[in-house]
Amino acid sequence: MKAESFVRKNRSQAIAITAKALEVEPAKVEGIWDTLSFNVNLTGSLLRQLSLLSEWIVEEVKTDAAVPDLKGRLMSEPLSQIDRSRVSVQ
């Protein structure tokens, strides 16, 4: 994937872009950079994390809205067509 390749080949620039997006000093991002993983994939773990985040948002906003069914909203077909091994959620 192009984004993965960019991050590997352009470490300093990727850190600067990430720091700007997060509105933090690049040194803070650089300090944790090697612990991060930049992979394009759809996994059960990602789905669980998104579901937990959705639950937290509903609780924090104190809304009567239901937590959405995220599995039904994932579009795995485009990534699966590029590289089936990157999709473990159907």
N, C-alpha and C positions, 0 to 999 in steps of 0.2 A: 504494500500500500504506500502511496506517495507520502502521506503524513508520517508514517513510521520511518521511512527512509530519510525524510527531511530532519527529523529529530535526531537520528543517529549521526547523520553527516554534518549537522549544523548546530552542535551543542550550545555554543554561546548565543547564537541567534534565537534558538528555541527557548533558552532560559530567559532571555530578554523579552520575548513575546509573551511567555507565560507570566512573568513578573508584572508586565504592564497590564495584562488582562486581570490579574488578581490584585492589582494596585498595591504591590509590595516591592521592597528593594530586591534587585536581582541576587544579591548575596544570600538572602533568605531562601530563595528558590534553589540556588546552587547548592546550599547546604544539605538539601534533601533530595536533590536531583537523582542521585544514584539509587535511591530507594523506590523511585517511581517506575511504573511500567506503562509504556505507551504502545498498546496493541489495539487494533480494530477487530472486535469480536462481539458476538452475542452469546452470553453464557447464562446458566442458571444463577450464578453468583451475581452477575450484573442485574438480572431481573429482581433478585431478592433485595439488593441494595436500593434499586429504584422504588420498589414497593415500600421498604422501610422509610425512605425519604418521603414518599407520598403520604404515608400514615402520619409522620411527624408534621408535615405541612398542614394536614387537616386538623391535627390536634392544636398546633400553635395558632392557627388562624381562628380556631374555635368556630368552625363552620359546621353546618349540618350536611355538607356535601359528603358523599360516599367516596371512599378511596377507590380510584379507578382500577379496572381490570387491565393491568398493563400488558399482560401476556397476549391478550386479544388485540392490543394496539401495536405490537412489535411487527415490523415488516422485515422479516429475515430473508425473504427471497432475493432481493438485489445482492446482498453480501454473499449469500449461498451460491448464487450464480457465478460470482467472481472466485470464491474460494470456500467450498463446502466445509472445510476443516475449521473455519472460523466461527461456525454457527453450531451451538449445541443446545439451543432452545428452538423448539418447533412450534 
